[in-house]
Amino acid sequence: MSPSRWHGRIVTLISRQFEEQDENAVTMAETWVDHPALGVCRTADLVVMTEDAWDQLPEDPTVFAPDVSVAIEVVSPSNPGNDYITKLRDYPRMGVPEYVIVDPRDGTVTVHSGPDTASGEPRYADTPRRYKFGDAVPMGRWTIDTAKFPRYRS
């Protein structure tokens, strides 16, 4: 199922804000995030990286996971487990320092950070920070205004 118009609007709003705040930030939508040594590849709704990391990319649309500063997923109504379970497990294993889940179903944003291996299995060490649509949400060194994020309609 292709993303809804609400999904696409949120991705666009976030992307614009990153690039407006930081001329060295590069955003890429619907991008493969890969870690070949782990044999793990995920498609992110949006990734943020530095311009230097972007300049080193191969011609294909694949991004090396440790080069990603922030991975953002907008929850799909049909498959929320992919974002809340699968990607929450895989992104810290892959070395992505910050993972953000935007959920238009309930109007929340959850920020996970600090990959850590102390438990034996990499996971985000920080307690997830939760926000509501309308809040200014810190994502890495940037802050995203969520006031215009649309909610899914039933």
trRosetta pair geometry for C-beta under 8 A, 3 or more apart (Angstrom, degrees):
i j d omega theta_ij theta_ji phi_ij phi_ji
1 76 7.3 139 85 -174 115 138
1 78 5.6 71 42 31 150 160
3 7 3.7 -121 -177 95 108 142
3 8 5.5 132 112 -49 121 83
3 11 7.8 28 150 -11 163 135
3 45 7.7 103 -90 -125 149 108
3 74 7.4 65 -143 82 129 122
3 76 6.8 -110 -111 -98 73 106
4 7 4.7 107 52 2 71 103
4 8 7.1 -139 97 0 41 87
4 76 7.9 143 -1 -132 96 79
4 77 7.9 34 -17 5 136 109
4 152 7.1 85 66 -116 160 95
5 8 5.7 -55 -147 41 35 111
5 9 6.2 41 153 -25 67 106
6 9 5.7 -53 -146 33 31 113
6 10 6.6 31 156 -19 64 103
6 104 5.5 138 141 -178 127 167
6 150 4.6 -117 -136 92 98 118
6 151 7.4 -39 -158 107 145 14
6 152 5.6 -178 72 -89 162 60
6 153 7.8 164 -50 0 144 80
7 10 6.2 -59 -156 33 27 108
7 11 6.7 24 151 -16 63 107
7 45 7.5 -114 178 -138 100 134
7 74 4.9 148 -147 112 79 136
7 76 6.8 13 -97 -96 143 74
7 104 7.2 -124 -80 8 61 145
8 11 5.7 -54 -148 36 34 112
8 12 6.3 33 155 -18 67 106
9 12 5.7 -57 -150 37 31 111
9 13 6.3 31 154 -20 66 107
9 149 7.9 146 111 -140 99 51
9 150 5.8 36 83 17 141 119
10 13 5.7 -54 -145 36 32 111
10 14 6.3 29 158 -16 65 106
10 74 5.1 133 85 -111 134 141
10 102 5.8 178 165 127 142 149
10 104 6.6 -133 -45 -61 149 121
10 149 5.2 46 -112 -138 99 94
10 150 7.0 -121 -57 40 92 76
11 14 6.0 -58 -149 38 28 109
11 15 6.2 30 155 -22 64 111
11 29 5.4 79 166 -121 133 122
11 45 5.5 -125 -98 161 120 104
11 46 5.2 171 -146 -52 91 121
11 72 7.6 155 -118 104 74 121
11 74 6.0 -98 -57 -15 88 139
12 15 5.7 -56 -144 36 29 113
12 16 6.4 31 159 -20 64 106
13 16 6.1 -54 -150 33 27 111
13 17 6.7 23 156 -17 61 109
13 148 5.9 -164 -130 86 147 110
13 149 6.5 -156 73 -85 155 70
14 17 6.0 -63 -154 36 31 109
14 18 6.6 30 155 -19 67 104
14 27 7.7 163 115 -140 84 152
14 46 5.9 142 93 80 129 172
14 72 6.1 -149 146 137 161 170
14 102 7.5 -127 -58 -43 142 156
14 144 5.7 2 -128 -141 79 143
15 18 6.1 -56 -153 32 31 109
15 19 6.5 13 159 -5 65 111
15 27 4.2 -178 -138 110 87 157
15 29 6.6 -48 -72 -56 142 105
15 46 6.0 -135 -70 -137 93 134
16 19 6.2 -71 -151 45 28 101
16 20 5.9 26 157 -20 69 113
17 20 5.7 -54 -138 38 30 111
17 21 6.2 25 163 -16 64 110
17 142 7.3 127 130 168 95 126
17 144 5.1 113 102 -124 151 78
17 145 6.6 -172 -115 28 146 80
18 21 6.2 -68 -153 38 25 106
18 22 6.5 -43 173 40 63 103
18 25 4.7 -125 158 133 95 145
18 27 5.2 114 71 -57 138 123
18 48 5.3 -131 -152 -114 155 127
18 139 7.9 -64 -89 85 103 126
18 142 5.7 4 -118 -154 71 172
18 144 7.4 -19 -58 -85 75 104
19 22 7.0 -87 -131 64 25 65
19 23 7.6 54 -171 -111 65 35
19 25 5.7 -141 -93 85 50 101
19 26 7.6 49 -96 -111 100 29
19 27 6.0 -96 -45 3 104 111
21 25 7.0 24 74 13 84 144
21 142 5.2 123 89 -133 153 103
21 143 7.5 157 -110 43 158 65
22 25 3.9 76 87 -13 113 111
22 141 7.7 84 -71 93 146 107
22 142 6.4 -94 -12 -86 125 112
24 50 5.7 -7 151 -152 101 79
24 51 4.7 -101 -157 -1 67 110
24 52 7.8 6 -170 -11 110 82
25 48 5.7 -18 -166 -165 107 103
25 49 7.6 136 -155 72 59 29
25 50 7.1 -58 -104 -108 43 42
25 51 7.5 -47 -22 -41 6 80
25 69 7.7 -84 -129 43 93 149
25 142 7.1 39 -85 -63 159 139
26 48 7.3 147 75 -155 45 52
26 49 5.4 -29 64 69 95 79
26 50 7.0 37 14 133 96 14
26 51 5.4 120 -34 -90 113 57
26 53 7.6 -152 43 70 123 89
26 54 4.1 11 53 -52 166 150
27 46 5.9 -10 -169 -168 107 102
27 47 7.0 162 -151 81 56 46
27 48 5.4 -23 -97 -97 77 70
28 31 4.3 62 119 -59 113 142
28 46 7.1 154 79 -151 41 54
28 47 5.2 -11 57 55 91 94
28 49 7.5 -3 6 16 108 108
28 54 7.8 159 -40 -115 120 109
28 61 7.6 172 175 -163 134 92
28 63 6.8 159 62 -51 147 137
29 45 6.6 -25 -150 166 77 52
29 46 5.3 -24 -102 -94 66 74
30 43 6.3 -3 -162 -180 60 109
30 44 7.7 -170 -117 83 16 49
30 45 6.8 -4 -69 -137 54 37
31 43 6.9 159 79 -153 28 64
31 44 5.4 -19 62 56 83 93
31 46 7.7 63 14 -136 107 22
31 47 5.1 -78 61 11 138 119
31 61 5.9 -137 -134 164 71 100
31 62 7.8 137 178 -121 82 23
31 63 5.4 33 154 -5 125 121
32 41 5.7 -3 -172 -176 103 109
32 42 7.5 153 -153 82 55 31
32 43 5.7 -37 -93 -96 56 69
32 44 8.0 146 -115 13 9 78
32 60 7.9 -20 45 136 134 102
32 61 5.7 104 17 106 99 88
32 62 4.5 -42 86 -108 118 68
32 63 6.7 161 86 20 58 72
33 41 6.9 162 81 -156 47 56
33 42 5.2 -17 59 65 99 82
33 43 7.4 158 12 -105 79 17
33 44 5.1 53 -21 -19 122 115
33 47 6.3 147 -77 -79 113 140
33 62 7.9 149 -96 -160 14 65
33 63 5.4 -29 -107 71 61 100
33 65 5.1 80 170 -95 95 78
33 68 6.0 -7 -129 -41 120 150
33 71 6.2 -12 -66 -107 164 131
33 91 7.7 15 115 -111 150 83
33 94 6.7 88 140 143 108 158
33 96 6.9 14 178 -72 146 130
34 40 7.5 165 -150 95 47 53
34 41 4.4 -5 -106 -108 81 94
34 62 4.9 -2 2 -168 133 113
34 63 6.8 147 21 69 79 44
34 64 6.4 -51 74 -105 82 42
34 65 6.4 -136 78 -34 28 88
35 38 4.3 20 109 31 114 112
35 39 7.8 -32 93 23 76 22
35 40 5.1 7 53 61 101 92
35 41 7.5 -169 26 -75 56 56
35 64 7.2 87 -95 -163 56 64
35 65 4.3 -30 -61 11 99 134
35 66 7.5 88 -105 -22 103 83
35 93 7.6 -162 55 117 159 82
35 94 4.2 -160 -26 -137 140 89
35 95 6.8 132 -102 20 135 102
36 39 7.1 30 -168 -76 37 41
38 93 6.2 133 -150 142 158 106
38 94 6.3 -126 41 -98 153 70
40 65 7.8 21 90 -48 102 149
40 90 5.4 -173 -178 -156 139 114
40 93 6.6 69 17 101 168 121
40 94 5.7 -122 90 -79 128 108
41 62 7.5 -49 -137 -132 121 111
42 86 7.7 158 -114 133 126 104
42 87 5.8 121 -163 -110 156 92
42 90 5.7 134 -43 104 137 144
42 91 7.3 -70 42 -70 154 78
42 94 7.6 -120 13 -29 114 160
44 47 4.9 84 87 -53 146 93
44 68 7.6 121 -10 -134 166 151
44 71 4.7 -107 -124 -154 142 99
44 72 6.8 89 176 52 107 48
44 73 6.6 -102 -148 -73 70 79
44 87 7.9 121 -99 -142 77 137
45 72 5.8 -78 73 103 100 76
45 73 5.1 124 7 -124 115 44
45 74 5.0 172 -171 14 174 86
46 71 7.6 151 86 -161 55 44
46 72 4.3 -12 65 60 101 111
46 74 7.9 58 0 -20 105 98
47 63 5.8 -156 91 56 167 168
47 68 4.8 -77 -160 -130 117 112
47 69 8.0 122 175 41 77 65
47 70 7.1 162 -157 85 50 55
47 71 5.5 -18 -105 -106 81 67
47 72 7.4 -172 -80 20 32 77
48 68 7.1 91 62 -166 49 73
48 69 4.8 -62 101 64 91 105
48 70 4.3 16 41 48 115 96
48 72 7.5 56 -15 -13 98 109
48 139 7.6 105 18 132 153 118
48 140 6.9 -136 89 13 138 151
48 142 7.6 -104 -177 14 166 144
49 53 4.2 -100 167 81 120 133
49 54 5.6 145 93 -53 116 84
49 63 6.8 -158 -39 -154 149 134
49 67 5.4 27 -137 143 132 87
49 68 5.6 -74 -77 -114 100 43
49 69 5.6 159 -104 -2 41 91
50 53 4.7 98 57 6 81 99
50 54 7.0 -143 98 -4 44 87
50 67 7.9 -108 34 -175 85 83
50 69 6.8 99 -33 -42 74 125
51 54 5.4 -54 -147 38 36 115
51 55 6.3 44 152 -27 67 102
52 55 5.7 -50 -150 29 31 114
52 56 7.0 24 153 -15 60 106
53 56 5.9 -64 -158 36 34 109
53 57 7.5 58 145 -48 63 87
53 63 7.9 52 149 -155 113 101
53 64 8.0 -129 -166 54 105 97
53 67 3.9 151 -158 -171 129 111
53 68 7.9 -178 147 -65 157 32
54 57 5.8 -27 -164 -13 42 117
56 67 7.3 -143 69 -120 120 151
57 62 7.6 168 -160 78 97 55
57 63 6.5 -42 -113 -102 115 67
58 62 6.4 6 52 58 112 97
63 67 6.0 -128 178 73 91 114
63 68 6.0 86 135 -64 130 100
64 67 4.7 75 73 2 89 114
64 68 8.0 -161 92 -20 48 82
65 68 5.8 -50 -162 14 42 115
65 91 7.6 -173 -155 -143 119 58
65 94 3.6 -98 -173 159 163 110
65 95 5.2 114 118 57 107 90
65 96 5.5 -85 -175 -54 93 86
66 94 7.5 -144 -50 149 64 70
66 95 4.0 -17 -86 114 84 138
66 96 7.6 -128 -92 -72 34 45
68 71 5.5 33 154 -57 143 90
68 96 5.0 -19 83 -121 121 94
68 97 7.8 -171 99 20 74 77
69 97 6.6 -34 -158 49 43 115
69 98 6.8 -1 150 36 58 110
69 140 5.2 39 155 -108 107 158
70 96 7.8 85 -141 178 18 100
70 97 7.6 -58 -78 73 52 84
70 98 4.6 -31 -109 83 77 111
70 99 7.6 167 -161 -85 62 25
70 100 6.2 16 -178 -4 108 114
70 139 5.2 60 -132 164 157 105
70 140 4.8 -109 -54 -26 117 122
70 142 7.8 -88 -12 37 153 116
71 87 7.6 -141 126 178 134 120
71 91 5.5 -142 51 -128 146 134
71 96 4.9 -9 -7 -173 122 149
71 98 7.3 169 25 92 64 57
71 99 5.2 -13 67 -113 98 73
71 100 7.2 179 90 26 48 71
72 99 7.9 166 -85 -161 35 48
72 100 4.5 -16 -111 68 79 107
72 101 8.0 175 -156 -80 56 24
72 102 6.5 25 -176 -9 100 110
72 139 7.5 4 -79 -151 114 148
73 82 7.9 -155 -167 111 146 90
73 83 4.2 -179 127 -127 144 114
73 87 5.9 111 -44 88 154 164
73 99 7.6 7 4 -175 103 91
73 100 7.3 174 28 90 62 57
73 101 5.5 -15 68 -113 98 66
73 102 7.0 -172 93 28 46 74
74 102 4.7 -27 -107 74 69 108
74 103 7.9 165 -160 -82 52 29
74 104 6.7 25 -173 -14 98 107
75 80 5.0 22 -164 -118 114 86
75 83 5.1 -123 -99 43 76 155
75 84 7.4 29 -109 -37 118 96
75 101 6.3 49 -51 -177 101 95
75 102 6.8 -149 0 89 80 51
75 103 4.3 18 17 -113 138 72
75 104 6.7 -162 61 24 89 70
75 105 6.2 -64 98 -3 129 107
76 79 5.0 18 77 46 117 83
76 80 6.9 -152 66 -68 58 53
76 82 7.4 13 36 45 109 125
76 83 7.6 146 15 -19 74 122
77 80 7.3 -9 -140 -48 22 96
77 105 6.1 131 -101 -82 83 111
77 152 5.8 136 -61 -155 122 167
79 82 4.7 26 144 -4 107 119
79 83 7.8 111 116 -6 78 87
80 83 6.0 -63 -164 42 51 102
80 84 5.6 21 152 0 85 119
80 103 7.5 43 -131 -125 116 109
80 105 7.3 -40 -84 -5 133 149
81 84 5.9 -68 -126 55 33 96
81 85 4.7 -12 -172 19 76 122
81 86 6.7 72 138 -11 74 96
82 85 7.3 -33 -83 51 9 83
82 86 5.1 -32 -148 37 47 127
82 87 6.3 47 151 -15 64 103
83 86 7.6 -1 -38 51 13 85
83 87 5.4 -23 -132 37 39 127
83 88 7.3 65 152 -32 45 92
83 101 5.3 125 156 -127 117 110
84 87 7.9 50 3 49 15 89
84 88 5.9 -6 -180 -14 29 133
84 101 6.6 72 -83 -135 68 159
85 88 6.1 -56 -126 39 8 109
85 89 6.4 5 162 -16 53 111
86 89 6.0 -66 -157 35 24 108
86 90 6.2 2 159 -6 64 116
87 90 5.6 -61 -133 46 35 103
87 91 5.6 37 171 -27 74 106
87 99 7.0 172 140 -159 99 136
88 91 6.8 -35 -121 27 20 107
88 92 7.9 13 173 -4 47 102
88 99 6.7 162 -111 118 59 151
88 101 7.6 -20 -73 -52 105 132
88 112 6.7 116 -136 -14 90 169
88 124 7.6 -75 -166 3 82 118
89 92 7.7 -86 180 37 23 95
89 93 6.9 11 148 -12 63 120
89 123 7.7 -39 -128 -105 50 86
90 93 5.4 -65 -151 41 40 115
90 94 5.9 32 157 -19 75 112
91 94 5.6 -61 -144 40 31 110
91 96 4.1 -58 -174 49 92 129
91 99 4.5 108 101 -79 159 136
91 112 7.8 113 83 88 131 128
91 115 8.0 -131 124 -84 73 116
92 95 7.7 62 -174 -64 34 18
92 96 6.9 -87 -77 55 32 77
92 99 7.3 -85 -49 -12 76 133
92 112 7.6 -85 -56 139 111 123
92 115 4.0 164 -151 -118 87 96
92 116 7.6 -34 -170 26 132 50
92 122 4.5 -168 128 144 97 99
92 123 5.2 108 76 -134 161 18
92 124 5.2 -143 -74 -51 134 65
93 121 7.7 -36 -86 179 102 76
93 122 4.5 148 -91 66 53 126
95 115 6.4 -137 -126 51 36 171
96 99 5.9 78 111 -65 122 93
96 115 7.2 121 66 -51 46 131
97 113 6.4 19 155 -150 71 82
97 114 7.5 37 -166 -62 74 24
97 115 6.3 -101 -114 -1 46 103
97 140 7.4 83 96 -101 115 98
98 111 6.7 -15 -168 -169 102 92
98 112 7.0 156 -157 85 52 55
98 113 4.5 -8 -106 -102 82 93
98 139 6.4 143 140 -168 142 69
98 140 5.2 -151 25 -63 158 82
99 111 7.7 151 82 -158 46 47
99 112 4.5 -13 63 63 94 107
99 113 7.5 -177 24 -74 63 50
99 124 6.7 -117 33 -65 111 139
100 109 6.5 -7 -173 -173 101 96
100 110 7.1 161 -155 83 52 49
100 111 5.2 -13 -105 -105 83 70
100 112 7.5 -165 -75 25 36 70
100 137 7.6 106 -142 142 131 134
100 139 5.5 -21 -61 -120 146 118
101 109 7.1 163 85 -155 53 47
101 110 4.6 -3 55 55 101 99
101 112 7.6 44 -7 -6 98 105
102 108 7.9 -179 -152 97 41 48
102 109 5.2 -9 -107 -107 68 85
102 146 7.8 -172 -130 -125 112 122
102 149 7.0 -129 -170 -148 124 147
103 106 5.5 6 119 42 117 85
103 107 7.3 -45 94 15 77 12
103 108 4.9 2 54 60 110 84
103 109 7.3 -171 19 -79 73 37
103 110 7.4 31 -8 -1 113 100
104 107 6.9 32 -144 -78 38 49
104 149 6.9 -139 -99 158 92 104
104 150 6.5 21 -141 101 126 63
104 151 5.2 163 -174 -140 80 41
104 152 4.5 108 121 -26 106 85
105 151 7.5 88 -130 -164 6 86
105 152 5.5 -10 -90 32 52 128
106 151 8.0 -30 178 -138 1 112
107 132 5.8 28 129 -163 99 77
107 133 4.0 -84 -167 6 93 116
107 134 8.0 23 173 -5 118 93
107 149 7.4 142 -138 99 74 115
107 151 5.2 -36 -70 -93 97 113
108 130 6.1 -20 -168 -165 116 97
108 131 6.8 142 -161 78 64 48
108 132 6.0 -43 -103 -105 63 50
108 133 7.3 -86 -64 -26 22 76
109 130 7.3 149 80 -157 51 49
109 131 4.5 -17 61 64 99 102
109 132 7.6 -151 18 -65 83 5
109 133 7.3 115 -22 -71 99 57
109 135 7.2 -137 38 62 121 114
109 137 5.0 -41 103 -103 150 159
109 146 6.0 -133 -26 -87 141 157
110 128 5.0 3 -173 176 103 125
110 129 7.2 154 -156 77 52 46
110 130 5.3 -16 -102 -102 78 74
110 131 7.7 -174 -75 24 35 71
111 128 6.6 152 70 -161 44 70
111 129 4.5 -14 56 59 103 99
111 130 7.9 -163 19 -73 71 30
111 131 7.5 37 -11 -2 103 109
111 137 6.6 166 -46 -180 126 107
111 138 7.0 20 -98 83 176 70
111 139 6.3 -144 -116 -99 125 70
112 124 3.9 -175 174 -3 103 179
112 126 6.9 160 -160 69 50 97
112 128 5.3 -33 -84 -104 76 90
113 124 6.0 90 51 -156 14 114
113 125 8.0 -49 104 53 55 73
113 126 4.8 11 67 28 78 140
114 124 5.7 92 66 -165 71 70
114 125 4.1 -82 122 50 117 97
114 126 4.2 113 23 -21 130 96
115 122 5.6 5 -171 -171 101 108
115 123 7.4 170 -141 93 60 16
115 124 6.2 -48 -86 -96 48 55
115 125 7.1 70 155 -9 7 91
116 119 7.4 77 111 4 96 88
116 122 7.0 156 76 -143 31 62
116 123 6.6 -33 60 68 79 62
116 124 7.2 75 15 -163 89 18
116 125 3.5 60 -4 -56 140 118
117 120 7.0 40 175 -116 74 5
117 121 7.4 -151 -141 98 67 9
117 122 5.0 -32 -89 -84 79 71
118 125 7.2 69 18 -105 117 117
119 123 6.2 -5 41 23 134 118
124 128 7.3 72 102 -75 136 78
126 129 7.4 -23 140 -26 121 91
129 138 7.7 -1 97 58 157 96
131 135 4.1 -126 -171 68 113 148
131 137 4.8 -151 40 -96 167 105
131 146 6.8 133 125 16 125 152
132 135 5.5 105 58 -17 62 112
132 146 7.8 180 114 94 41 137
133 146 4.9 -125 -139 140 55 113
133 147 7.3 120 165 -112 74 21
133 149 4.7 -123 -134 67 114 115
133 151 6.9 -131 8 -64 164 92
134 146 6.1 -42 3 90 20 91
134 147 5.1 57 -124 -106 49 65
135 146 5.7 14 58 40 61 119
136 143 5.2 18 171 171 103 115
136 144 7.2 162 -160 78 56 36
136 145 5.5 -25 -105 -97 76 64
136 146 7.4 -174 -92 9 25 81
137 143 6.7 156 75 -159 35 64
137 144 5.0 -24 62 62 93 89
137 145 8.0 171 18 -84 75 16
137 146 5.7 48 -8 -28 116 119
138 142 7.3 151 -153 87 55 42
138 143 5.2 -34 -94 -100 59 79
139 142 5.3 -23 70 73 83 93
139 143 7.2 146 20 -105 72 26
139 144 5.5 19 5 -6 123 114
145 148 7.4 49 119 10 97 90
146 149 4.7 -24 -172 -6 79 126
